[in-house]
Amino acid sequence: MSNCEVCLEYRCIKQLTVCLSRLCVTISVFVLQASATSSPGPAALGSQVHAAAVNGDRSALLKLITAEPSLQDREDQFGRTPLMYCVLADRLDCAEILLKAGASVNKTDHSQRSALHLAAQKGNVRFLKLLLSRRANWLQKDLEEMTPLHLATRHPSPKALALLLKHIGPGEVDTQDKNKQTALHWSAFYNRPEHVRLLIKHDSNIGIPDSEGKIPLHWAAHSQEASATQTVRCILKEAAPTESLLNWQDYEGRTPLHFSVADGNEAVVEVLTSYEGCNVTAYDNLFRTPLHWAALLGHARIVHLLLERNTSGTIPSDSQGATPLHYGAQSNNAETVGVFLSHPSVKDEPDLEGRTAFMWAAGKGSDDVICTMLALTPHIDINMADKYGGTALHAASLSGHVSTVKLLLERGAMVDSLDVMKHTPLFRACEMGHRDVILTLIKGSARVDLVDVDGHTALHWAALGGNAEVCQILMENGISPNVQDQAGRTPLQCAAYGGYITCMAVLMETNADPNIQDKEGRTALHWSCNNGYLDAVKLLLGYNAFPNHMEHTEERYTPLDYALLGGHSEVTQFMLEHGALSIAAIQDIAAASIQAVYKGYTVRKAFRERKQLLMRHEQLRKDAANVTIAHSQIPFKTNVHTGRIALSCTLCLAFGLKDFHQSIHGPTNVHTFKENSPCLLPGLWLFMWCVSDKCKPRLYIQPLFLCLGNEGKNSEGEKLCSKSLWPLQRNGGFLW
């Protein structure tokens, strides 16, 4: 809200407060008149005495207060006494009866106003005289801290004010209310020149600021009435019009001239600027001069007046470098802009951002101003760029003003002009979703295949804004839905980042791939999970988005990880139901697979290394089987052979275990077998060889059992193994 709008609103509120106060008084009187016929009782008696005062029924009033003296100060629901209603209804005779009976003259209602307040507000001189003669306290303040002197300024007649001033002591004329306003402030506000003259004559200070820093001259200038000039002249005539008084600034930096310009009161502006010390280029706290305000509000005549009274010869600019011409241009005040451009001191200077008034007009869609400026300044550069490379067409496209875009294109604006980010006007329109502007630009031969400095296309910007219809238009004009920027991101990922499901659906219906990963490995599902967009997640999975894509970063996060990190419980639950895995779960699965592969590799490697040994062992097993058959054919009943080396165990001889064989079977070199039982020693030797070679014993258990045969774990064979392998069992080197 602008400063001038605030001032107008404040003035309206004050006037509304006065009207409501008068309305409440009228309603109170009506209620009392209606209650005069109510049934008798304590409450009814109170209403009756108030009604008698309002109706001027002296006999009834006297009868009631004589029978019940307390009724003379009885309060109603508003806290008002019968004396107050006598003032409101102008019943002077009834008031005299009440005062003679001892009614309190200074009693107040719920708003802390006494009968004297009401008499002063009504401008009733007779009541004022009566109440003041009864020593009514004129300094008494209501809830707004206003005295009867403040309220007397509301009445057009100055008689009540003059009467009160006679009873005021030195220094009391400038008593301030809650807003630090004196009676002089209120007289200026209500545009009462006679009241102002009386107060200044009684030494009221014209330089006292209120709670907003305004002096009475501010309030006198802040009026739309033609008669306000009298009040302004009265203040300036009665007091020496010094330069400090004319240019007094409130706490917002606004002078009386600012307020008169804001109200569009040309007569007051004429009066103020007629004084030599009036500064027409005074800045407020926003660095705006009265000329800025006049241009903004379209007061062309005041603009002309201020330009003529501007003796400095320069056009001021605000804190952003904007001149009054900028303000007039953005408000589409063609007449005001014409006044500016017709003045020799005015030029279309750029602001601090390099934007001219012509660009401001384009950004606000001020077509009338654009036509006026093109007519009055034929050599204007329609393609002039600001410090960021933006032109008037960029500004109009960004704001969505179709008629302005058409007007600029007709006047020769470049449709594909690039700013510093390599954005064309089409980019700006796509970002904001201005469909009609986009169609107008495309019809004007705008290229849709251009990219900006980050590799973004117009489709990327449309998707970032969630503009589904714009996306459809761009794809119909040849942009691929899977085009990637320099970071590898697609329009679908841009739409997923904002959770724009309609835009996402349009893109995927046109074959946008939901599984494309950017350079960091993120997919559209990553972005939707990260921001907790459940509907977008459902849509992506419905279009067969893979739920377990991993980033290419060190963390290798999946979409589920993003949902977990963001605390999006509903998204997390939905992802889990559709087979999503976190990076921790994927790592566990991968570790198990790697271990299985490694174990298989180890077994195959060991087999290759021991292949020849195992083949030799297999051959020895076959030879042992043949020896067993030979033993069974010896014609001895006990199946015993005596120990000549040649008749010893062939396997023991084959392995060179002669000495070890004899240490087990004794010096007779005789051992007894059951039928078909081979000697245990070759298999035992093979096992011990494997242990000594640091092989894993369990890999060679099966060859050992093949050597031992089916009888190796019972009878003599078992005892022999236990005896032979006991040292290995003890040392923990044998695993049966």
Secondary structure, 3 states (H helix, E strand, C coil): CCHHHHHHHHHHHHHHHHHHHHHHHHHHHHHHHHHCCCCCCHHHHHHHHHHHHHHCCHHHHHHHHHHCHHHHHCCCCCCCCHHHHHHHCCCHHHHHHHHHCCCCCCCCCCCCCCHHHHHHHHCCHHHHHHHHHCCCCCCCCCCCCCCHHHHHCCCCCCHHHHHHHHCCCCCCCCCCCCCCCCHHHHHHHCCCHHHHHHHHHCCCCCCCCCCCCCCHHHHHHCCCCCCHHHHHHHHHHHCCCCHHHHCCCCCCCCCHHHHHHHCCCHHHHHHHHHCCCCCCCCCCCCCCCHHHHHHHHCCHHHHHHHHHHCCCCCCCCCCCCCCHHHHHHHCCCHHHHHHHHHCCCCCCCCCCCCCCHHHHHHHCCCHHHHHHHHHHCCCCCCCCCCCCCCCHHHHHHHHCCHHHHHHHHHCCCCCCCCCCCCCCHHHHHHHHCCHHHHHHHHHCCCCCCCCCCCCCCHHHHHHHCCCHHHHHHHHHCCCCCCCCCCCCCCHHHHHHHHCCHHHHHHHHHCCCCCCCCCCCCCCHHHHHHHHCCHHHHHHHHHCCCCCCCCCCCCCCCCHHHHHHHCCCHHHHHHHHHCCCCCHHHHHHHHHHHHHHHHHHHHHHHHHHHCHHHHHHHHHHHHHHHHHHHHHHCCCCCCCCCCCCHHHCCHHHHHHCCHHHHHHHHCCCCCCCCCCCCCCCHHHHHHHHHHHHCCCCHHHHHHHHHHHHCCCCCCHHHHHHHHHHHHHHHHCCCCCC
